[in-house]
Amino acid sequence: MALILGPLIIPGIQPGPQLMTEHPDMFWGLIASFWIGNILLLIRNVDMIGVWVKLLQIPFRCLFPFALFFFCVGVYSTNNVMFGVVGYGVLRMGFHPVPNLLGFVLGPRLEENFRRALTLSRGDLRLCRKPNQRCFL
């Protein structure tokens, strides 16, 4: 979804229900590209049906370590970070992945906005400045 919304927002196009009426050329071009992509994918994968069937016959106990290895190599090669191995270790220790993922994704943005709020409030952690008003902290 982000890969679709990003290029729309950069030139100033507002995604949403009004996209069809305000930018019909962009909307129908997007729909046409989806159709063309699906047709090309279908044409390309018809020859590979036998390969996919053979891949399904591999037992899970053999396929899982190979998939895990390739995931770790892929993550390491894109970011030069051992996040795949660390993520697997965290899962084995019983931690849930969703809060960790939210922390990794939202953490930098939260820190940046917290610093901005502290700068605007000159380091005051209270949400109000009036003496008689009840504050959050």
ABEGO torsion letter per residue (X at the ends): XAAAAAAAAAAGBBBEAAAAAABAAAAAAAAAAAAAAAAAAAAAAAAAAAAAAAAAABBAAAAAAAAAAAAAAAAAAAAGBAAAAAAAAAAAAGBBAAAAAAAAAAAAAAAAAAAAAAAAAGGBABABABAABBBAX
